[in-house]
Amino acid sequence: MPVIQPRPAHFPTVQSLVEAGVHPLLARIYAARGVRRREELDYRLSGLLPPDALTGAREAAQLLADAIEAGARMGVVAD
């Protein structure tokens, strides 16, 4: 079973992102990933990585396809 390991977030950075208008939950996630300023966020579609560049994407797609084919129940958690 996977283990959830929280990433530490720099509290002053979280506060700064919230003050800049970022939702508190997203501010904590972004700060834990090294985002320091709202200007570093790029919500445009062109800013996304191509699927082939995502680690484990092919394996994850196969697991999902197998689960769908088997009629299995599943939960997908992501941020």
C-alpha positions as CSV (number, residue, x, y, z in Angstrom):
1,M,0.0,0.0,0.0
2,P,1.3,3.5,-0.9
3,V,2.5,5.7,1.9
4,I,1.5,9.3,1.9
5,Q,4.5,11.5,2.7
6,P,3.7,15.1,3.3
7,R,6.0,17.7,1.8
8,P,7.0,20.5,4.1
9,A,5.9,24.0,3.0
10,H,7.5,27.3,4.0
11,F,4.8,29.0,6.0
12,P,5.7,32.6,5.1
13,T,5.6,31.6,1.4
14,V,2.1,30.0,1.9
15,Q,0.9,33.2,3.5
16,S,2.4,35.3,0.7
17,L,0.6,33.2,-1.9
18,V,-2.7,33.4,-0.1
19,E,-2.3,37.2,0.2
20,A,-1.7,37.2,-3.6
21,G,-5.1,35.6,-4.1
22,V,-4.1,31.9,-4.3
23,H,-6.6,29.5,-2.5
24,P,-5.0,28.4,0.8
25,L,-4.9,24.7,-0.1
26,L,-3.3,25.4,-3.4
27,A,-0.9,27.9,-1.8
28,R,0.4,25.1,0.5
29,I,0.7,22.6,-2.3
30,Y,2.6,25.2,-4.5
31,A,4.9,26.3,-1.7
32,A,5.8,22.7,-0.9
33,R,6.8,22.3,-4.6
34,G,9.0,25.4,-4.6
35,V,6.6,28.0,-6.0
36,R,7.4,31.3,-4.2
37,R,5.4,33.9,-6.1
38,R,2.0,33.9,-7.9
39,E,3.8,35.0,-11.1
40,E,5.5,31.6,-11.3
41,L,2.2,29.9,-11.9
42,D,1.2,29.2,-15.5
43,Y,-2.4,28.0,-15.9
44,R,-2.3,28.0,-19.7
45,L,-2.7,24.7,-21.5
46,S,0.6,25.4,-23.3
47,G,2.3,25.3,-19.8
48,L,1.4,21.6,-19.3
49,L,4.0,18.9,-19.8
50,P,3.4,16.5,-22.7
51,P,2.0,13.2,-21.4
52,D,5.1,11.3,-22.4
53,A,7.2,13.5,-20.1
54,L,5.1,12.5,-17.0
55,T,6.9,9.8,-15.0
56,G,4.8,6.6,-14.8
57,A,2.1,8.0,-17.1
58,R,2.1,5.0,-19.4
59,E,2.0,2.5,-16.5
60,A,-0.8,4.5,-14.8
61,A,-2.8,4.5,-18.0
62,Q,-2.4,0.7,-18.3
63,L,-3.5,0.2,-14.7
64,L,-6.6,2.4,-15.3
65,A,-7.4,0.6,-18.6
66,D,-7.1,-2.8,-16.9
67,A,-9.3,-1.7,-14.0
68,I,-11.9,-0.4,-16.3
69,E,-11.9,-3.6,-18.4
70,A,-12.2,-5.7,-15.2
71,G,-15.0,-3.5,-13.9
72,A,-13.0,-2.8,-10.7
73,R,-13.8,0.0,-8.4
74,M,-11.1,2.6,-8.2
75,G,-10.2,6.0,-6.7
76,V,-7.9,8.4,-8.4
77,V,-6.2,11.0,-6.1
78,A,-4.1,13.8,-7.5
79,D,-3.3,17.4,-7.0
